[in-house]
Amino acid sequence: MERKKISKRDYEGNLISIVGHEDLAASKYSEFDHEKGKDIPMTLYYYKDIHVGTWCQSQGWIFDFAENPKTLQEQVDKHNDMKNKIKEMK
């Protein structure tokens, strides 16, 4: 996972070119930076409920597994299996 200085628009374009847009969702989030003494806003990106990337302070990164369709699908399948197991337990 390489972090790169990039505009948010370019980052989102790259992410969409990798995973498509139909099952992609974004969620605003903030994390408290104790050194700076303030919240740091970020945007988390999810593909079929799997966190695949983050954009924060002019840097974007996409997790390595998300850049490969096979490993991305493996993560989706694991997530779905876990959801089904939880449903069965209820």
Secondary structure, 3 states (H helix, E strand, C coil): CCCEECCHHHHHHHHHHHHCCCCEEEEEEEEEECCCCEEEEEEEEEECCEEEEEEECCEEEECHHHHCHHHHHHHHHHHHHHHHHHHHHC
